């Protein structure tokens, strides 16, 4: 989910359909969608899921609101830089309100067609926090929750999933707490021999539901060349130079490893370190098939590909548990 602060733009389109976007008027001024996405690393013609809000005002001073629509849509960047080359498809319209300037207003949820924009020059489109998007906050922890309520989507002392070298494994997970993550930790059960390197990365969720944009590559976990040579332990990446600010939402966790010797049985686990975050739309309890994986045809694990490697997508792993991992701010 692409999000940002002070992201505002205009439109040249009326009606209920897909919008052709336009520069943000001044006032109010803001960062437009194209600038935000390109700053995040998105390229020409990329399609990204966004949470949008449309407000049509009574005139171009933007002083009095007339109608309001909230939804999720597909923002498509143009073949060249510029907000005027971008479109926003209003794919899921969650709520609408009309007669905001003539009380009492009318409120509708999941309205189907949303609002019909009458005057494009009087309309602003926003990306920003909304009551429809913000998940409930739950207690957070850095090391262990002890006797408090555990964080959402965590588990204690539960076996993870076996997997093989030279294979990318992805798991969708839910994240609730805004945090600058610079390090990733994974509990490992079992050990390998020879030269081993394990890697972790975060991806956004693409418009097709698969991993899309690479958000942060944590790099090698544990000791380079011997990531998985000691079993029943936790391995951590080095502290990333800049990190990635993980806002509330859903993401894909990517785990992969290479091995020049015998891989043995490599599993991710929740062990002595306490809980590990491990939930998402693909399930969070024993018995759920929760992994999706594919083989790196090159047979060599290198820095995470951007966009994600998804050729040969496989959902028939028969996994018993989610990958279990933890993010750390430093």
C-alpha angles and dihedrals in degrees: 000000000000112000138162146158124265091007106158135150141163133235139222093207132094130193131041104301140082114325129227103215129226139191119291111261119236110258109064095024126188148147112296125226094253093054092048096049095046090049087055090053102259115150137217116304094007117150119220135182112240136178105230139187123198120198122182114198130202091250143355094276087076090218100126124039118223106178139359137204129185125190151118120271147167114259111200119194119219129249087260137028118285138086091241088067093056130092133198118209110204094218103158115029108194103177143353137192130194138184091040088152095047109050136247090056124206120240126198131177123210088000098177100219098036117201125334109232110227103182117025094198090060094053133094128189120207140191108204147111116311135178087241091060109036114093121215113272117243131188113287131209139193102200113357137351094217107183098345128099108288119241119263114281099012132133134190127222097350126145117248131209132295116230142167136247122264090029127116112221121192131191127183114225139180120237123194110174124070103236140157101234116201102159139041127206127195128185113227129204115192130016142242135212133228123027112342132177125181122195137191134194142165125233134184120239111261126221089263092055093252127110110288128167120027106238101178135353108208091194126210118002120218121347112354109247092015105052095135103026093105120058131210095031142100123255125200136193122239117264107281114236096235106004126202125271103233108207122194110285143077125306141169121247114209122203126178138154142189127215131187094190134032114330096198114183110328116188135168112232145178103235138142094343093071124233127011125202107246116152139103143126090306095066138275110219138070112284098036121116096231108158133084119192146168138185122257099234091208089060090220126104112223132159111316113282120244114242097028120268103250105153111127094023110198127193099170101088094123089220121183099203142016122260105269120217144144134221122213131198093226 
